[in-house]
Amino acid sequence: MTTRWLCFRIQTQPNPRVQGGDHVIGKMAATFVLSVALRRPCRAATWLKQLNRTLLSDSYADTSWESRRTEAFSLDELAQSMDTAYEKKYPVSSLTIDRFINNISSRADIEPAEYYLYKFRHSPNSCFLREWTIHNWVRKCMKYDSVDKTLYTLRNKVQYGIFPDPFAFNLLLDHFLRQKDYRAATAVAVEAALQESLDEPLTQLLALDALHNFLHTNPILQWEEEKNVAVGLLLAGRTLHNTVGRSSMLMSYALFGKVERVHGLRAVYTRAPLLWTQGYLERGLAVMEEVAASLGMAHLTKDSVAFMEQVLCDLRQAEVRAADKDDCKAEDAGDGEKDPMAVSRSFQLELDEPQTTIANLQEKFESLKSALDKASHISDESMITAVTALVQEKLPELEGEDLKAFEERVHKWEVQREELLHAEDETKEQAKKELQSSER
């Protein structure tokens, strides 16, 4: 047993600060087989009866994942093997780190597993961390009450390589929603958006549930948090051609527009899959115009319209205050030296194209609001009510579809794993023959 492994046993945590895939060849033998995963039938009939719930059913997470046919490995031996390999600068196989994660049996094992995920990420094999290993990491953390570790490694994805599949995202979202921890649920939804993993309808629905419940608590947000929430709202709502989808887009464009007007366009699209062109407030008004011209298929909730109105009012007030402040500074400074930060900000604004004034946007907003009122396209229900109703309507059907997709994904994982095991056995056999030949 190595000294590093003993340190984990007395709860010493490493302080990783660096960055970094996989030869399938491991140093240890293994016959790790995934041939019986997910044999339990879907209980769709039971789900369809649960129309009043707003969370995933217990059956969703109750797959046969834990009953997969696996072989037990000693974590001490696996840790010693990886430590030796790293010290000698040998590659560590993705199968080895997978075996380590798979043999976690208590909360005390989570911390060393986090360390070896970090080490693997910064090794030459980093890009070969397997999808099923990441999925298993999420499940293990949830099983042993260490979901905070999942959230930490998810947020620090560059350092740990944690890019979960949609099913794992759904499990995390559901976990935090059940606990009514809407801030953590929003963090998961934002990560799913930033990783461009909001393509699945069920993930979109859970993300919207988390985001709107979080906003309903009226949190005080920094501008970076506002942008991240807006990313989640936009990417989760843009494919929904209904009241929830259009209202979410309106709110997201309002937040993006606020960040764009105050901090510049670069602050909006940096590290986010968004358009690099100006005019996010204008896009929000375009959503209102589209709904006003529609035939009633979609409405906007009253609070989403009020949200856009409040953002425009805040920006107008900030614009007036900034103008007054600049006038005062100009009078006080006279011909003196200019503030370098003000010069830098002025230069950044000059790089942007001329924008429509907030006053003009407010005027157009009032016109569109009147048109929406006249067409009865502003719903009296709140955003939370609309989201809850949509979740109750769509969740049972989407659960069944998602489970089927997950079963197919796991089958592909089984095939890939068998191929890796076969390659590992062949490589070890070849190495054994070469060693025997050299000894003759």
C-alpha positions as CSV (number, residue, x, y, z in Angstrom):
1,M,0.0,0.0,0.0
2,T,1.5,3.4,-1.0
3,T,1.9,6.4,1.2
4,R,-0.4,8.4,-1.0
5,W,-3.2,5.9,-0.6
6,L,-2.7,5.9,3.2
7,C,-3.1,9.7,3.1
8,F,-6.5,9.3,1.7
9,R,-7.5,7.1,4.5
10,I,-6.8,9.9,7.0
11,Q,-8.8,12.3,4.9
12,T,-6.0,14.3,3.3
13,Q,-7.1,16.1,0.2
14,P,-4.8,16.9,-2.7
15,N,-4.8,20.4,-4.1
16,P,-4.7,19.9,-7.9
17,R,-4.0,22.9,-10.1
18,V,-3.1,21.6,-13.6
19,Q,-4.7,20.2,-16.9
20,G,-4.8,17.1,-19.7
21,G,-6.4,10.5,-22.7
22,D,-5.9,6.3,-23.3
23,H,-4.1,3.4,-24.3
24,V,-6.5,0.6,-23.7
25,I,-3.6,-1.4,-22.3
26,G,-3.7,-1.6,-18.5
27,K,-1.1,-3.1,-16.2
28,M,-3.5,-5.3,-14.4
29,A,-5.5,-8.2,-15.7
30,A,-9.3,-7.9,-15.9
31,T,-12.4,-9.8,-17.0
32,F,-14.9,-7.0,-16.4
33,V,-18.1,-8.0,-18.2
34,L,-21.2,-5.8,-18.7
35,S,-23.4,-8.5,-20.3
36,V,-26.5,-8.2,-18.2
37,A,-27.1,-4.5,-17.9
38,L,-30.6,-3.1,-17.9
39,R,-32.7,-6.2,-18.4
40,R,-35.6,-4.9,-16.2
41,P,-38.6,-3.9,-18.3
42,C,-39.9,-0.3,-18.4
43,R,-42.9,0.2,-16.2
44,A,-44.7,2.6,-18.5
45,A,-48.2,1.7,-17.3
46,T,-47.3,2.7,-13.8
47,W,-45.8,6.0,-14.9
48,L,-48.9,7.0,-16.9
49,K,-50.9,6.8,-13.7
50,Q,-48.7,9.3,-12.0
51,L,-49.9,12.4,-13.8
52,N,-49.8,14.8,-10.8
53,R,-46.2,14.5,-10.0
54,T,-43.5,17.0,-11.1
55,L,-40.5,14.8,-10.5
56,L,-39.0,11.7,-12.1
57,S,-40.5,8.5,-10.9
58,D,-38.5,6.1,-8.7
59,S,-38.6,3.6,-11.5
60,Y,-36.5,6.0,-13.7
61,A,-33.4,5.6,-11.6
62,D,-34.2,2.0,-10.6
63,T,-32.5,0.5,-13.6
64,S,-30.3,-2.6,-13.4
65,W,-27.2,-0.5,-13.4
66,E,-26.1,-1.7,-10.0
67,S,-26.7,-5.3,-10.8
68,R,-24.3,-5.5,-13.7
69,R,-22.1,-8.5,-13.7
70,T,-18.7,-7.2,-12.6
71,E,-15.6,-8.4,-10.8
72,A,-14.3,-7.1,-7.6
73,F,-11.0,-5.3,-7.4
74,S,-9.0,-4.0,-4.5
75,L,-8.9,-0.3,-4.5
76,D,-5.6,-0.4,-2.7
77,E,-4.0,-2.5,-5.4
78,L,-5.6,-0.3,-8.2
79,A,-4.3,2.8,-6.5
80,Q,-0.8,1.3,-6.1
81,S,-0.9,0.2,-9.8
82,M,-1.8,3.8,-10.9
83,D,0.7,5.5,-8.6
84,T,3.5,3.2,-9.9
85,A,2.5,3.9,-13.5
86,Y,2.4,7.6,-13.0
87,E,5.8,7.6,-11.3
88,K,7.4,5.7,-14.1
89,K,5.5,7.8,-16.7
90,Y,3.6,4.8,-18.0
91,P,0.1,5.3,-19.5
92,V,-2.8,4.3,-17.3
93,S,-5.6,2.6,-19.1
94,S,-9.2,3.9,-19.1
95,L,-10.2,0.4,-17.9
96,T,-8.1,0.9,-14.8
97,I,-9.8,4.1,-13.8
98,D,-13.1,2.5,-14.7
99,R,-12.4,-0.4,-12.3
100,F,-11.5,2.0,-9.6
101,I,-14.8,4.0,-9.9
102,N,-16.8,0.8,-10.2
103,N,-15.4,-0.6,-7.0
104,I,-16.3,2.4,-4.8
105,S,-18.1,1.0,-1.9
106,S,-18.3,3.8,0.7
107,R,-18.2,7.6,1.0
108,A,-14.6,7.4,2.1
109,D,-13.7,6.1,-1.4
110,I,-15.1,9.1,-3.2
111,E,-12.2,11.5,-2.4
112,P,-9.4,9.2,-3.7
113,A,-11.6,8.5,-6.8
114,E,-11.8,12.3,-7.4
115,Y,-8.0,12.5,-7.2
116,Y,-7.4,9.7,-9.7
117,L,-10.0,11.2,-12.1
118,Y,-7.9,14.4,-11.9
119,K,-4.7,12.5,-12.5
120,F,-6.2,10.7,-15.4
121,R,-7.4,13.9,-16.9
122,H,-3.9,15.3,-16.8
123,S,-2.3,12.2,-18.4
124,P,-1.7,11.4,-22.1
125,N,-4.9,9.3,-22.1
126,S,-7.2,12.0,-20.9
127,C,-9.5,12.1,-23.9
128,F,-10.2,8.3,-23.4
129,L,-12.2,8.7,-20.2
130,R,-15.2,6.5,-21.0
131,E,-18.8,7.7,-21.0
132,W,-19.9,4.8,-18.8
133,T,-17.1,5.7,-16.3
134,I,-18.5,9.3,-16.0
135,H,-22.0,7.9,-15.7
136,N,-20.9,5.6,-13.0
137,W,-19.1,8.4,-11.1
138,V,-22.3,10.4,-11.0
139,R,-24.3,7.4,-9.7
140,K,-21.6,6.5,-7.1
141,C,-21.6,10.0,-5.7
142,M,-25.3,10.0,-5.4
143,K,-25.4,6.6,-3.8
144,Y,-22.9,7.5,-1.1
145,D,-24.2,11.0,-0.3
146,S,-21.4,12.8,-2.1
147,V,-23.3,14.6,-4.8
148,D,-21.4,17.8,-3.9
149,K,-18.3,16.1,-5.4
150,T,-20.3,15.5,-8.6
151,L,-21.2,19.1,-8.8
152,Y,-17.6,20.2,-8.1
153,T,-16.1,18.0,-10.8
154,L,-18.9,19.0,-13.2
155,R,-18.2,22.7,-12.7
156,N,-14.5,22.0,-13.0
157,K,-14.9,19.9,-16.1
158,V,-11.6,21.0,-17.7
159,Q,-9.7,19.7,-14.7
160,Y,-11.6,16.4,-14.3
161,G,-13.1,15.6,-17.8
162,I,-16.6,15.1,-16.4
163,F,-19.0,15.4,-19.4
164,P,-22.1,13.4,-18.4
165,D,-24.6,11.8,-20.7
166,P,-28.2,13.2,-20.7
167,F,-29.4,10.4,-18.4
168,A,-26.9,11.3,-15.7
169,F,-27.8,15.0,-16.1
170,N,-31.4,14.0,-15.5
171,L,-30.6,12.1,-12.4
172,L,-28.7,15.1,-11.0
173,L,-31.4,17.6,-11.8
174,D,-34.1,15.3,-10.3
175,H,-32.0,14.9,-7.1
176,F,-31.7,18.6,-6.5
177,L,-35.3,19.3,-7.5
178,R,-36.5,16.8,-5.0
179,Q,-34.5,18.5,-2.3
180,K,-35.8,21.9,-3.5
181,D,-32.2,23.0,-3.8
182,Y,-32.9,25.2,-6.9
183,R,-29.5,26.9,-6.9
184,A,-27.7,23.6,-7.3
185,A,-30.3,22.3,-9.8
186,T,-29.7,25.5,-11.8
187,A,-25.9,24.9,-11.7
188,V,-26.5,21.5,-13.2
189,A,-28.9,23.0,-15.8
190,V,-26.3,25.6,-16.7
191,E,-23.5,23.1,-17.1
192,A,-25.8,21.0,-19.4
193,A,-26.3,24.1,-21.5
194,L,-22.7,25.1,-21.6
195,Q,-21.8,21.5,-22.6
196,E,-24.5,21.6,-25.3
197,S,-26.3,18.7,-23.7
198,L,-29.8,20.2,-23.7
199,D,-30.9,18.4,-26.8
200,E,-33.0,15.8,-25.1
201,P,-36.6,16.8,-24.3
202,L,-36.6,15.4,-20.8
203,T,-33.4,17.2,-19.9
204,Q,-34.9,20.5,-21.3
205,L,-38.0,20.1,-19.2
206,L,-36.1,19.4,-16.0
207,A,-33.7,22.3,-16.7
208,L,-36.6,24.7,-17.2
209,D,-38.2,23.5,-14.0
210,A,-35.0,24.1,-12.1
211,L,-34.3,27.5,-13.7
212,H,-37.7,29.0,-13.3
213,N,-38.1,27.8,-9.7
214,F,-34.7,29.4,-9.0
215,L,-35.7,32.7,-10.5
216,H,-39.0,32.5,-8.6
217,T,-37.0,32.9,-5.4
218,N,-35.8,36.3,-6.6
219,P,-32.1,35.6,-6.1
220,I,-29.5,38.4,-6.1
221,L,-27.2,37.5,-9.0
222,Q,-23.9,38.7,-10.3
223,W,-23.9,39.5,-14.0
224,E,-22.0,36.3,-14.8
225,E,-24.7,34.3,-13.1
226,E,-27.4,36.2,-15.0
227,K,-25.7,35.3,-18.3
228,N,-25.4,31.6,-17.3
229,V,-29.1,31.5,-16.3
230,A,-30.0,33.1,-19.6
231,V,-27.9,30.4,-21.5
232,G,-29.9,27.7,-19.8
233,L,-33.3,29.4,-20.5
234,L,-32.5,29.9,-24.1
235,L,-31.0,26.5,-25.0
236,A,-33.7,24.6,-23.0
237,G,-36.6,26.7,-24.4
238,R,-35.8,27.5,-28.0
239,T,-37.1,24.1,-29.3
240,L,-40.4,24.4,-27.4
241,H,-43.0,26.1,-29.6
242,N,-45.4,26.8,-26.7
243,T,-46.0,29.3,-23.9
244,V,-43.1,27.9,-21.7
245,G,-40.6,27.9,-24.6
246,R,-41.4,31.4,-25.9
247,S,-41.6,32.9,-22.4
248,S,-38.3,31.4,-21.5
249,M,-36.7,32.8,-24.7
250,L,-38.1,36.2,-23.9
251,M,-36.6,36.2,-20.4
252,S,-33.3,34.9,-21.6
253,Y,-32.9,37.6,-24.3
254,A,-33.8,40.2,-21.7
255,L,-30.9,38.9,-19.4
256,F,-28.6,38.7,-22.4
257,G,-29.5,42.2,-23.5
258,K,-28.8,43.5,-20.0
259,V,-25.4,42.0,-20.0
260,E,-24.7,43.2,-23.5
261,R,-25.6,46.8,-22.8
262,V,-23.7,47.0,-19.5
263,H,-20.6,44.8,-20.2
264,G,-20.4,44.6,-24.0
265,L,-21.1,41.8,-26.5
266,R,-17.9,39.9,-25.7
267,A,-19.2,39.3,-22.1
268,V,-22.3,37.6,-23.6
269,Y,-20.8,35.0,-26.0
270,T,-17.5,34.2,-24.2
271,R,-17.6,30.5,-23.1
272,A,-21.1,30.1,-24.3
273,P,-22.6,28.7,-27.5
274,L,-24.3,32.0,-28.6
275,L,-24.4,34.4,-31.5
276,W,-21.5,36.8,-31.9
277,T,-23.8,39.6,-33.2
278,Q,-25.4,42.4,-31.3
279,G,-29.0,42.9,-30.6
280,Y,-30.2,40.6,-27.9
281,L,-32.8,43.0,-26.6
282,E,-34.1,43.3,-30.1
283,R,-34.3,39.5,-30.4
284,G,-36.4,39.5,-27.3
285,L,-38.8,42.0,-28.9
286,A,-38.8,39.8,-32.0
287,V,-40.2,37.0,-29.8
288,M,-43.0,39.2,-28.6
289,E,-43.7,40.2,-32.2
290,E,-43.8,36.6,-33.4
291,V,-46.2,35.6,-30.6
292,A,-48.4,38.6,-31.3
293,A,-48.6,37.6,-35.0
294,S,-49.3,33.9,-34.3
295,L,-52.7,32.3,-34.4
296,G,-52.8,31.5,-30.7
297,M,-50.6,28.4,-30.6
298,A,-48.3,30.1,-28.0
299,H,-48.7,32.8,-25.5
300,L,-46.4,34.7,-23.2
301,T,-46.8,34.5,-19.5
302,K,-47.6,37.8,-17.7
303,D,-44.4,37.6,-15.6
304,S,-42.1,37.0,-18.6
305,V,-43.5,40.2,-20.2
306,A,-43.1,42.0,-16.9
307,F,-39.5,40.6,-16.7
308,M,-38.6,42.2,-20.0
309,E,-40.3,45.5,-19.0
310,Q,-38.3,45.6,-15.8
311,V,-35.0,45.0,-17.5
312,L,-35.7,47.8,-20.0
313,C,-36.6,50.2,-17.1
314,D,-33.5,49.2,-15.2
315,L,-31.3,49.9,-18.2
316,R,-33.0,53.2,-18.9
317,Q,-32.4,54.3,-15.3
318,A,-28.8,53.1,-15.4
319,E,-28.3,55.0,-18.7
320,V,-29.6,58.3,-17.2
321,R,-27.4,57.9,-14.1
322,A,-24.4,57.1,-16.2
323,A,-25.0,60.2,-18.3
324,D,-25.3,62.4,-15.3
325,K,-22.2,60.9,-13.7
326,D,-20.2,61.4,-16.9
327,D,-21.3,65.1,-17.0
328,C,-20.2,65.6,-13.4
329,K,-16.8,63.9,-14.0
330,A,-16.2,66.0,-17.1
331,E,-16.9,69.2,-15.2
332,D,-14.6,68.2,-12.3
333,A,-11.8,66.9,-14.5
334,G,-11.7,69.9,-16.8
335,D,-8.6,69.5,-18.9
336,G,-7.0,67.0,-16.5
337,E,-6.0,63.4,-17.3
338,K,-8.8,61.0,-18.2
339,D,-9.5,57.8,-16.2
340,P,-7.8,54.9,-18.0
341,M,-10.7,52.5,-17.2
342,A,-13.2,55.0,-18.7
343,V,-11.0,55.3,-21.8
344,S,-10.8,51.5,-22.2
345,R,-14.6,51.2,-21.8
346,S,-15.2,53.9,-24.3
347,F,-12.9,52.2,-26.8
348,Q,-14.7,48.9,-26.4
349,L,-18.1,50.6,-27.1
350,E,-16.6,52.3,-30.2
351,L,-15.8,48.8,-31.5
352,D,-19.4,47.8,-31.3
353,E,-21.9,48.8,-33.9
354,P,-24.4,51.6,-33.1
355,Q,-27.3,50.2,-31.0
356,T,-30.9,51.2,-30.8
357,T,-31.5,53.4,-27.8
358,I,-33.2,52.0,-24.7
359,A,-35.9,54.7,-25.1
360,N,-36.8,53.4,-28.6
361,L,-36.8,49.9,-27.4
362,Q,-39.2,50.8,-24.6
363,E,-41.5,52.5,-27.1
364,K,-41.5,49.4,-29.3
365,F,-42.0,47.2,-26.2
366,E,-45.1,49.2,-25.2
367,S,-46.5,48.8,-28.7
368,L,-45.9,45.1,-28.8
369,K,-47.4,44.7,-25.3
370,S,-50.6,46.4,-26.5
371,A,-50.7,44.2,-29.5
372,L,-50.4,41.1,-27.3
373,D,-53.1,42.3,-25.0
374,K,-55.4,43.0,-27.9
375,A,-54.8,39.5,-29.3
376,S,-55.2,38.0,-25.8
377,H,-51.8,36.4,-26.2
378,I,-50.6,37.3,-22.6
379,S,-51.5,34.4,-20.3
380,D,-52.7,35.2,-16.8
381,E,-50.8,32.2,-15.4
382,S,-47.4,32.6,-13.8
383,M,-44.2,31.1,-15.3
384,I,-44.1,28.5,-12.4
385,T,-47.7,27.4,-13.1
386,A,-47.0,27.0,-16.8
387,V,-43.8,25.0,-16.3
388,T,-45.4,22.8,-13.7
389,A,-48.4,22.1,-16.0
390,L,-46.0,21.2,-18.9
391,V,-44.0,18.9,-16.6
392,Q,-47.1,17.1,-15.5
393,E,-48.3,16.7,-19.0
394,K,-45.0,15.6,-20.7
395,L,-43.0,13.8,-18.0
396,P,-44.5,10.3,-18.1
397,E,-44.2,9.9,-21.8
398,L,-40.7,11.4,-21.9
399,E,-39.5,9.1,-19.1
400,G,-40.4,6.0,-21.1
401,E,-38.7,7.3,-24.3
402,D,-35.6,8.3,-22.3
403,L,-35.2,4.9,-20.7
404,K,-35.4,3.2,-24.0
405,A,-32.7,5.5,-25.4
406,F,-30.6,4.9,-22.3
407,E,-30.9,1.1,-22.7
408,E,-29.6,1.5,-26.3
409,R,-26.7,3.6,-25.1
410,V,-25.7,1.1,-22.4
411,H,-25.8,-1.7,-25.0
412,K,-23.3,0.3,-27.1
413,W,-21.2,0.8,-24.0
414,E,-21.2,-2.9,-23.3
415,V,-20.0,-3.6,-26.9
416,Q,-17.2,-1.0,-26.6
417,R,-16.1,-2.3,-23.2
418,E,-15.9,-5.9,-24.5
419,E,-13.7,-4.7,-27.4
420,L,-11.4,-2.9,-24.9
421,L,-11.2,-6.0,-22.7
422,H,-10.4,-8.1,-25.8
423,A,-7.7,-5.7,-26.9
424,E,-6.3,-5.7,-23.4
425,D,-6.1,-9.5,-23.3
426,E,-4.5,-9.6,-26.7
427,T,-1.9,-7.0,-25.7
428,K,-1.0,-8.8,-22.5
429,E,-0.7,-12.1,-24.3
430,Q,1.6,-10.6,-26.9
431,A,3.7,-8.9,-24.2
432,K,3.9,-12.3,-22.4
433,K,5.2,-14.0,-25.6
434,E,7.7,-11.3,-26.2
435,L,9.0,-11.6,-22.6
436,Q,9.3,-15.4,-23.0
437,S,11.2,-15.0,-26.3
438,S,13.6,-12.5,-24.8
439,E,14.4,-14.9,-21.9
440,R,15.4,-17.7,-24.3
